[in-house]
């Protein structure tokens, strides 16, 4: 590609980008679904996750066995 053609093309791209930015900045932006409900959905999902894990951890009877002290007893030695 010739240097003057490349220079003209890059100037054209810069101008078109500037026009798009200028057009977008003059438009009134209406709130979309995420602007309206995004935080509520995030909070609801977090609440659901926390409550589900809380129920799972406390109610289904898992024995976590965090410390074996007092639970493990040695087996008797067998005479051979």
C-alpha positions as CSV (number, residue, x, y, z in Angstrom):
1,X,0.0,0.0,0.0
2,X,1.3,3.4,-0.8
3,X,2.2,5.7,2.1
4,X,-0.3,8.5,1.1
5,X,-3.1,5.9,0.8
6,X,-2.3,4.5,4.2
7,X,-2.2,8.0,5.7
8,X,-5.6,8.9,4.2
9,X,-7.1,5.6,5.4
10,X,-5.9,6.2,8.9
11,X,-7.3,9.7,8.9
12,X,-10.6,8.4,7.7
13,X,-10.8,5.8,10.5
14,X,-9.9,8.4,13.1
15,X,-12.5,10.8,11.8
16,X,-15.2,8.1,11.8
17,X,-14.4,7.0,15.3
18,X,-14.6,10.6,16.5
19,X,-18.0,10.9,14.8
20,X,-19.3,7.8,16.4
21,X,-18.1,9.0,19.9
22,X,-19.7,12.4,19.3
23,X,-23.0,10.9,18.2
24,X,-23.1,8.6,21.2
25,X,-22.3,11.4,23.7
26,X,-25.3,13.5,22.4
27,X,-27.8,10.7,22.7
28,X,-29.9,10.3,25.8
29,X,-29.0,6.9,27.3
30,X,-32.0,5.0,28.6
31,X,-31.4,2.5,31.4
32,X,-31.4,-1.1,30.1
33,X,-32.3,-4.3,32.0
34,X,-28.9,-4.6,33.7
35,X,-29.1,-1.0,34.9
36,X,-32.6,-1.5,36.3
37,X,-32.3,-5.0,37.8
38,X,-28.6,-5.9,37.9
39,X,-28.0,-5.2,41.6
40,X,-31.2,-6.9,42.7
41,X,-30.5,-10.0,40.8
42,X,-26.9,-10.1,42.1
43,X,-28.2,-9.7,45.7
44,X,-30.9,-12.3,45.2
45,X,-28.4,-14.8,43.8
46,X,-26.0,-14.2,46.7
47,X,-28.8,-14.6,49.2
48,X,-30.0,-17.8,47.6
49,X,-26.4,-19.3,47.5
50,X,-25.7,-18.3,51.1
51,X,-29.0,-19.7,52.4
52,X,-28.6,-23.0,50.4
53,X,-25.1,-23.6,51.7
54,X,-26.2,-22.7,55.3
55,X,-29.0,-25.2,55.1
56,X,-26.6,-27.8,53.7
57,X,-23.9,-27.3,56.2
58,X,-26.2,-27.3,59.3
59,X,-29.1,-29.6,58.5
60,X,-28.1,-32.7,56.6
61,X,-25.9,-34.2,59.3
62,X,-22.4,-34.1,57.9
63,X,-19.8,-35.0,60.5
64,X,-16.9,-32.8,59.7
65,X,-14.3,-34.6,61.9
66,X,-12.2,-31.6,62.3
67,X,-10.1,-33.1,65.1
68,X,-9.4,-36.8,65.7
69,X,-8.5,-36.2,69.4
70,X,-10.7,-38.3,71.6
71,X,-12.3,-40.1,68.6
72,X,-9.5,-42.4,67.5
73,X,-8.7,-45.3,69.8
74,X,-5.8,-47.6,69.2
75,X,-6.5,-51.2,68.3
76,X,-5.3,-53.9,70.7
77,X,-2.1,-55.6,69.7
78,X,-2.6,-59.2,68.7
79,X,-0.2,-61.9,69.9
80,X,1.4,-63.8,67.1
